[in-house]
Amino acid sequence: MDVVHPRCAGVDISKRDAKVCVRVAGVGRTKAKSVVTTWEAVTNSSVRLPHGCHRP
C-alpha cells in the first residue's frame, strides 16, 4: 500500500474534553507513530490565551 499523506490528524470534541491524535508515517519498515493529547473543558479551570487572542 502506498502512503498518500505521510501525516494526518484527527480531532474529537465533547462536552468534557477535546482529544487530538497526530499520526506520522514511519520510514521503511518502521511503524507509524501516533501521539494523542487531551485537553479538559474550560469549566472550573484557568485558560491562558496568547497576547492579542482575546477581547477586553
N, C-alpha and C positions, 0 to 999 in steps of 0.2 A: 504494500500500500504506500502511495506517495504522500508526503506531507504537503498539505495545501497551505496551511498557516502555521508557522513554527511557534507562534504564541497566541494564546487566547485567554479570555477571562469570562467569568460568569458572576452575576450579582443576584442575591436573594434578599429581599427586604420584607420584613414582617413588623408587627407592632412592637415586638420585644427587642429586636436587634436587626443588624444587617450583616450579611456574610459575603465575602468576595473571594473567589478562587481564581488564581492565575496559574496557568499551565504552560510550561516551556518544553518543547520537544527536545529529546536527547540527541546526541551525535552518534551515529553508528549504531551499536548495539545497546547504548545507554538508554535506559527508560526515561520517559518524560518525568519532569519534576513538577509537582503541584504544591502550591502554598495557599493555605486558607487563613484568612483573617476575619475576626468577628468584632463588631462594634456594638455596644449596648445602645438602647434607645436613650434619648436625651432626658427623659423624665428623671428627676431627682439626681441629675449629675451635672457637672460643670462642663461647658463646651467652650474651648478657646478657638476663636476664628482668627486667621491671619489678618494683619492690619489691612483695613480697606474692604473687607469682605462682609461687613455688617453695616446696617443703617443706624444712625444715632437715635 
